[in-house]
Amino acid sequence: MTLDRETLVLEREELSPGIFRLTLSAEEDFLREAGPGRFVQVEVSPEPFPLVRRPFTVNRADAGSFRIVFEVKGRGTDKLSRLSEGTRLRVLGPLGRGYRMLPGRWLLIGGGMGAAGFPCLAERIDCGLILLGASSGSRLLEVGGFSNMCITEDGSSGARGLVTDLLDRVRWDDFFNVALCGPVAMMKAVVRRLPDAILEATQVSAEARMGCGWGACEGCSIPASGGGYLKCCSDGPVVPAASIDWDLWEGV
Amino acid sequence: MTGRTWSLWSREFDSPLLLASGTAGFGLELMEMGCLEGVAAVISKATTLRPRKGNPPPRIVETRFGLLNSVGLANPGVEDVVTRVLPEASALPVPLIVNVAGETVQEFASVVERLETSPVPFGYEINVSCPNVSEGGVAFGASPSTVERVSRLVGQTSSRPFSVKLTPNEGSITESALAAQEGGAGAVTVCNTFLGMTVDWRTGLIPLERKVGGYSSPALLPLTVARVHLTCQVVDIPVLASGGVSRPEDVLELLAAGASMVQVGTWLMRRPWSGTELRDGILELLENLSP
């Protein structure tokens, strides 16, 4: 059930400069429903500002707790990064539609913080390979226990280049499903290079500036391929790649 | 102080709280989450004659002390609302007030005419003040004579009571309120969002495609209190306060300033259980006040 839950910050870790992982307490019913790709709306502070909540994908759900991973980008993430262990935090969720857990081998493609939801996903599917790109090695979110192929813009980890450069090395016949998440420019470049059959099997975890997070305010619109808009929060955040109008979508 | 009631259009409520248009959809998501306890009535998203896909993203930008929105009246159009949405909304545990927008005076009446065929609406809120559209928005609602014409035509078309949602952005809100009353409105909503804009001073970029948006914030409360007070000096019809509510104290302050009912909007986006939280809060405050 979607509830406004009072959670406890159990652990706060700075994974690398500006990138944080919070472990939050969670009840059984939350963990059961917090499937891969779903998200939570976090009330950053009990004070009036920041005003609306901030959405985060579930990074991993364990017994009694779950994690979110984020990079400090603005006021909301800055406040969150400074919370001390033991702080109470209101968390609304789980929200949205997650990945369709289809059978067959999966390829995961992530850019930067876009890979934050991959641990939760990888452990519940037949995950064959994870392609990761980031600006530098300290920005890579590798998923332990799985085959990661990494590339960075500055060459500090893996080859130097963009995640699209790794696509040539993929044997597409090995995969039945693709999960794609990252900055919109990166996802556009990837989508342009995917073989048609693979594009049809690609699920995108989208991001948008969000108001409510539960489908009412129409703030988090994403251009839809059939015209009009998808609501990121309730039609998604995970949607078929083919349902997005990639030419019109400019992202966050 | 249990047993306290508030009334609107001959109906008694155990809460003074209305959910502001645009922040609650048609109440269906909130119903599913169990958030409508403590809510007197839901005010729907604006309904227009034809479907509107709304403005391109981004539609929401948070600034230091508030929120700018530019949704642009996205809605499936009155035909779909009547045939698909309202039958679903008939399951709501509270009444639904349907917000109506139009580009011309006649269009408001046409939308209401179609809505009259549904048994679901409790009343209407006539939105002559959207800051995020080019036709039928702020300038429209700033003219008292237009407000009176819209009110009169809607009144002739509707068997149900309606409130006219006024703009704080242009013209005189008290003159527009008087014009609405003169035209037969059963209430006025004071008021819609304030015109606002933000610019990235480094790049000169303006995030919203229409540049300006509707600004809302808990910090706006005194602006609403003043407008509610001034409006109550000149009209006899109920004033529905809208703008700046985030605490039970805010609700009581607006009621003390003369409002009949109080809307909660942006805060609802953050706290979907606002109806319950604020209603419980005001009952507790009132209880502690009385000996």
Interface residues (C-beta under 8 A of the other chain):
Chain A: M1 T2 D4 E43 P48 F49 P50 L51 V52 R53 R75 L92 A208 R209 M210 G211 C212 G213 W214 G215 A216 C217 E218 G219 C220 S221 I222 P223 G227 G228 Y229 S234 L248 E250 V252
Chain B: G22 T23 A24 G25 E29 L30 M33 K45 K53 G54 P56 P57 P58 R59 I60 V61 E62 R64 F65 G66 L67 N69 V71 A74 S217 P218 A219 S246 T266 L268 M269 R270 R271 P272 W273
